[in-house]
Amino acid sequence: MGFHPRTAAEKVKVQGKLMQVRQATIADTNKIAQIHVASWQAAYRGQIPDVVLDNLDVEKRASFWRSHLASHPLGTFVAELNQEIIGFCDLIPSRDQDSNVQAIAEIAAIYVHPNHWRQGAGRMLCQRALDAARRENFTAVTLWVLALNVAAHSFYQAMGFHLDGATKSEPMANYEIHEVRFRISI
């Protein structure tokens, strides 16, 4: 998948402040990693074992994002509020064995720093990912959500996604997390 970047960032005023979504760059990796860790620790407390959340490492996440952006630079977007990165989204071809990677894209990550929840950044990031998937001629986009994450379920349903019946479980620190898949046709 070779996403075609837009020439200009999308901008909108939010409570008198300028918010925009743009293509991520390697220079954004540290901030993306900080947001990734902070949002996991805030959103998943009580859903993922504390030992996992308390041991998340920003440097390890930054290393992952540097490598990912070097090899897949065009599917990752950041939301900025007054030129400060407050969230990010990563769109990839679906990793699911039951999906056609030519037709189905996946939002592999979408996180906003907890200090900026419910200000529109998540909606803008999700919309940008859907727009990118449409431009690349995908017919649907999926994403996985923790089964217990009611707030995320509500957000994705408000964006037009629906549960498609797929579930999966993964081991994590002597614990098993359960996820459900959402899908939207585009």
C-alpha positions in Angstrom: 0.0 0.0 0.0 1.5 3.3 -1.0 -0.6 6.0 0.5 -0.6 9.3 -1.4 0.0 12.1 1.0 -2.1 15.2 0.8 -0.2 18.3 0.0 -1.7 20.3 2.9 -2.7 19.4 6.4 -6.4 19.5 7.3 -7.0 22.3 9.8 -10.0 23.2 12.0 -10.6 25.5 14.9 -11.4 23.8 18.2 -12.4 26.1 21.0 -10.5 28.9 19.4 -7.3 26.8 18.9 -6.0 25.5 15.6 -6.1 21.7 15.3 -4.7 19.9 12.2 -4.0 16.4 11.1 -0.9 15.8 9.0 1.4 13.1 7.8 3.7 11.8 10.6 7.5 12.1 10.1 10.5 10.4 11.8 10.9 13.5 13.9 7.5 12.8 15.5 8.4 9.4 16.9 9.3 10.4 20.5 6.0 12.3 20.9 4.0 9.5 19.3 5.7 7.1 21.7 4.8 9.3 24.7 1.2 9.5 23.6 1.1 5.8 23.0 2.2 5.0 26.6 0.2 7.7 28.3 -3.0 6.8 26.5 -2.6 3.1 27.2 -2.0 3.8 30.9 -5.1 6.0 31.2 -7.5 4.2 28.9 -6.7 0.6 29.7 -6.3 0.7 33.5 -8.7 -2.0 34.8 -8.8 -3.7 31.4 -5.1 -4.7 31.1 -3.0 -5.8 34.1 -1.4 -2.9 36.0 2.0 -4.7 35.7 1.8 -4.4 31.9 0.7 -0.8 32.0 3.2 0.3 34.6 6.1 -1.3 32.7 5.4 0.3 29.3 8.6 1.9 28.0 8.5 5.1 26.0 12.0 4.4 24.5 10.9 0.9 23.3 7.8 2.5 21.7 9.9 5.2 20.1 12.2 2.6 18.6 9.1 0.7 17.2 7.7 3.9 15.7 11.0 5.0 14.2 11.3 1.6 12.5 7.7 1.6 11.4 7.8 5.1 10.0 11.0 4.4 8.2 9.4 1.4 6.4 5.7 2.6 6.2 5.9 6.4 6.3 2.6 7.3 4.6 0.0 5.6 6.7 0.7 7.3 10.0 -0.9 10.7 10.8 -0.6 13.0 13.8 -3.1 15.5 15.2 -1.6 18.8 16.3 -3.2 21.4 18.5 -1.4 24.8 18.2 1.6 22.9 16.6 1.8 20.4 19.5 1.3 16.7 18.7 -1.6 15.4 20.8 -2.6 12.2 19.0 -1.8 9.8 16.2 -3.3 7.2 13.9 -1.8 4.3 11.9 -3.5 2.8 8.9 -2.1 -0.4 7.4 -3.4 -3.2 5.1 -5.4 -5.6 7.3 -3.3 -8.2 9.3 -6.3 -10.5 9.6 -6.1 -13.9 7.9 -9.7 -13.7 6.9 -9.2 -10.3 5.1 -8.1 -9.5 1.6 -5.2 -7.0 2.1 -6.0 -5.5 -1.3 -9.5 -4.6 -0.2 -9.4 -4.2 3.6 -7.3 -1.7 5.5 -6.9 -1.7 9.3 -6.5 1.1 11.8 -3.8 -0.5 13.8 -3.5 2.3 16.3 -5.4 5.5 17.1 -4.5 7.3 20.3 -4.9 10.8 21.7 -3.1 12.0 24.8 -5.5 11.8 27.8 -5.2 15.6 28.4 -6.9 16.1 25.0 -9.6 13.5 25.0 -13.0 14.6 23.7 -11.7 17.6 21.8 -12.1 16.2 18.3 -8.6 14.9 17.6 -9.7 11.3 17.6 -12.5 12.0 15.2 -10.2 14.0 12.9 -7.6 11.2 12.9 -10.2 8.5 12.2 -11.7 10.5 9.4 -8.2 11.1 7.9 -7.5 7.4 8.0 -10.9 6.6 6.3 -10.2 9.2 3.6 -6.7 7.7 3.0 -8.2 4.2 2.7 -10.8 5.5 0.2 -8.1 7.1 -1.9 -6.2 3.8 -2.0 -9.4 2.0 -3.2 -9.9 0.0 -0.1 -13.6 -1.1 0.3 -13.6 -1.4 4.1 -11.6 -0.6 7.2 -11.4 -2.7 10.4 -9.9 -2.2 13.8 -9.6 -4.2 17.0 -10.9 -2.9 20.4 -10.6 -4.4 23.8 -13.9 -6.1 24.5 -14.3 -4.3 27.8 -13.5 -0.8 26.4 -17.0 0.6 26.3 -15.9 4.2 25.6 -14.0 3.0 22.5 -17.0 1.0 21.3 -19.2 4.1 21.5 -16.6 6.2 19.7 -16.3 3.8 16.8 -20.0 3.3 16.5 -20.5 7.1 16.4 -17.9 7.1 13.5 -20.1 4.6 11.6 -18.2 1.3 12.5 -20.1 -1.8 13.5 -19.1 -5.0 15.2 -18.5 -7.7 12.6 -18.6 -10.7 14.9 -14.8 -11.5 14.9 -13.1 -11.9 18.2 -9.6 -12.8 19.3 -7.7 -13.4 22.6 -4.1 -12.8 23.2 -1.8 -13.6 26.1 -0.4 -10.6 28.0 1.6 -11.0 31.2 -0.1 -14.1 32.5 -3.4 -12.6 31.5 -5.5 -13.0 28.4 -6.9 -9.9 26.7 -10.1 -10.2 24.6 -10.7 -8.0 21.6 -13.6 -7.5 19.2 -13.4 -6.3 15.6 -15.2 -3.3 14.2 -15.6 -2.7 10.5 -16.9 0.1 8.2 -17.5 -0.1 4.5 -16.1 2.9 2.6 
